[in-house]
Amino acid sequence: MTERKPPGVSFESWVDKQIRDAEARGEFADLPGMGKPLSSGPDTSYDELWWIKQKMIREGLTVLPPTLALRKEAEDALEAVSKAPSEQAVRRIITEINKKIREMMFKPPPGPPLGLKPYDVDEIVREWHERRAG
């Protein structure tokens, strides 16, 4: 739209005319999402960063403080243990997460407290054996 608003014409009526003319030419006929309802995303009326949040949701991204991210990782590690194929895999999973927990315990990052201590590898292995036997 390179046309300029003529002098003496109100802005609103000039814009309305531009829209009517484009509609008559069929420029709105094949727009993406035509005929589909608007997405029912979060209320964005007062949030300046709504578009960033929606992009992060679409991309599956999260931004957690390091301690909360490690808590989630520890939870996922315990879940992975239940699906581990061998005792060696269980020991590897728990040893790796214990290493990360110890690192965070000795040099705490900013954010909420970790609230975790290293897992007892032998206890986890014993529980793993019990679940597999039962």
Salt bridges, closest charged atoms under 4 A:
ASP21 OD2 - LYS17 NZ 2.72
GLU27 OE2 - ARG25 NE 2.65
ASP47 OD2 - LYS53 NZ 2.75
GLU59 OE2 - LYS55 NZ 3.24
GLU73 OE2 - LYS100 NZ 2.37
ASP76 OD1 - LYS72 NZ 2.82
GLU79 OE2 - LYS83 NZ 3.52
GLU87 OE2 - ARG91 NE 3.09
GLU87 OE1 - HIS129 NE2 2.79
GLU96 OE2 - ARG92 NH1 3.68
ASP122 OD1 - ARG91 NH1 3.20
GLU123 OE2 - ARG126 NH2 2.33
GLU130 OE2 - ARG126 NH1 2.24
